[in-house]
Amino acid sequence: MSEVAIYLNFQGNTEEAFDFYKKVFGTEFSAPIIRIKDIPVDPDDPPFSEKDLNAVMHVALPIVGGTQLMGTDLL
């Protein structure tokens, strides 16, 4: 069976949007939400702000017919 993934980019409200989509479609996230603070830090990169550390890097929500909504706060 074919699958479709729709990737949505938000500007800081991905978690709020996906919590709404969970209610609409009555499903659960495929895996826990991954945030910037969950990935390894390269010491040579500039530091992230607290707001950026809590930004959603990736979230996936299965909906109807093998389709997944995916999203991020990163542009």
C-alpha positions in Angstrom: 0.0 0.0 0.0 1.2 3.5 -0.8 1.8 6.1 1.8 1.8 9.8 1.6 3.6 12.2 4.0 2.7 15.9 4.2 5.3 18.0 5.8 4.1 21.3 7.4 6.4 24.1 8.5 5.1 26.4 11.3 6.6 29.4 13.0 6.7 28.3 16.6 3.2 26.7 17.1 3.7 23.3 15.6 2.9 21.5 18.9 -0.3 23.5 19.3 -1.3 22.7 15.8 -0.6 19.0 16.1 -2.4 18.7 19.4 -5.4 20.1 17.5 -4.9 17.6 14.6 -4.7 14.8 17.1 -8.2 15.7 18.4 -9.6 16.1 14.9 -8.3 12.8 13.5 -8.5 10.8 16.8 -4.9 9.4 16.5 -1.7 9.6 18.4 1.8 10.7 17.4 3.9 8.0 15.6 6.7 8.8 18.1 7.4 11.4 20.8 7.9 14.9 19.6 11.6 15.6 18.9 12.8 19.0 20.0 16.0 20.9 19.2 17.3 20.1 22.7 17.0 16.4 22.0 19.7 16.4 19.3 23.4 16.3 20.0 25.1 19.7 20.2 28.1 20.6 18.1 30.4 22.7 20.4 31.5 24.7 17.3 28.0 25.9 16.6 26.6 29.0 18.2 24.4 28.3 21.3 20.6 28.1 20.9 18.3 30.3 22.9 15.9 28.6 25.4 13.0 29.3 23.0 14.9 27.6 20.2 15.9 24.6 22.3 12.2 23.9 22.9 11.2 24.3 19.3 9.8 21.2 17.6 12.3 19.7 15.2 9.9 16.9 14.1 6.5 15.4 14.8 4.5 12.9 12.9 0.8 12.0 13.1 -0.9 9.2 11.2 -4.2 10.2 9.7 -6.5 8.5 7.2 -5.5 6.1 4.4 -1.8 5.7 5.1 -1.2 9.4 5.2 1.0 11.0 7.8 1.1 14.7 8.7 4.6 15.8 9.7 5.7 19.1 11.0 8.4 21.3 12.4 9.0 24.8 13.8 12.2 25.1 11.7 12.0 27.0 8.4 
